[in-house]
Amino acid sequence: MDPFDLEPITYSVGDLVRFVGYHYSPDYYYPPMLQYEQDIGIIIEQVKAPATSHIWLYRVYWFKTKKTTETTGAHLTLAK
C-alpha cells in the first residue's frame, strides 16, 4: 500500500454516530469533548485531514449541543 494513500472511508454522510472517546496520539492535540460522549450526531461531511496526514475526518453535527466538530473515525461508532 502506498503510504500516501488515504485510509478507507469508514462512515458516510447521513450516518448516525456516537462519540466513543479519544485514542492518544503524541502528534495531535485533542481538546476535551466530554459534552459529546453521550450524544448522538450525524455525519454531514467527509473531510480530508491536512496534507501531512493520511486520514479522513468526519464533520459531525451533535444533536444535543447543536454544535459541529471534525472528528476522526477512530473516535466514533455507529449509533444503534
C-alpha positions in Angstrom: 0.0 0.0 0.0 1.3 3.4 -0.9 1.9 5.4 2.4 0.4 8.4 0.7 -3.0 6.7 0.1 -5.8 7.8 2.4 -7.2 5.3 4.9 -10.5 3.9 3.7 -13.7 6.0 4.4 -15.5 4.4 7.3 -18.6 6.5 7.6 -20.9 8.0 5.0 -22.8 11.3 5.0 -26.1 10.7 6.9 -24.7 8.0 9.2 -25.8 8.4 12.9 -22.8 8.1 15.2 -21.8 8.2 18.8 -18.6 9.6 20.2 -16.6 6.8 21.9 -13.5 8.7 23.1 -10.0 9.6 22.1 -7.1 7.5 21.2 -3.9 9.0 22.3 -1.6 10.4 19.7 1.6 12.3 20.6 1.4 14.3 17.4 -2.0 15.8 17.8 -3.8 17.7 20.5 -7.4 16.6 21.1 -9.4 19.3 23.0 -11.7 17.9 25.7 -15.1 16.9 24.3 -16.8 15.3 27.3 -20.0 17.1 26.4 -20.2 14.8 23.3 -19.7 11.5 25.0 -23.3 10.6 25.4 -24.6 12.5 22.4 -25.7 11.2 19.0 -24.6 13.0 15.9 -24.9 12.8 12.2 -22.1 12.8 9.6 -22.6 15.9 7.5 -19.3 15.8 5.5 -16.2 13.8 4.9 -13.1 16.0 5.2 -9.5 15.1 4.2 -7.2 15.9 7.0 -4.3 18.3 6.5 -1.7 17.5 3.8 0.6 16.0 6.4 -2.0 13.4 7.4 -3.4 10.4 5.5 -6.7 10.1 7.4 -10.3 11.2 6.9 -12.0 13.4 9.3 -15.8 13.5 9.7 -17.7 16.7 10.2 -20.4 15.7 12.8 -23.4 17.7 13.9 -24.2 16.8 17.5 -27.9 17.0 18.2 -27.7 17.6 22.0 -25.2 20.5 21.8 -26.2 21.8 18.4 -22.5 22.1 17.5 -20.4 20.8 14.7 -16.9 19.2 15.1 -14.4 17.4 13.0 -13.6 14.0 14.4 -11.5 11.0 13.2 -13.3 7.8 12.5 -11.4 6.1 15.4 -13.3 8.3 17.8 -16.8 7.3 16.5 -19.0 4.3 16.3 -22.3 3.8 14.5 -25.3 4.6 16.8 -27.5 1.6 17.4 
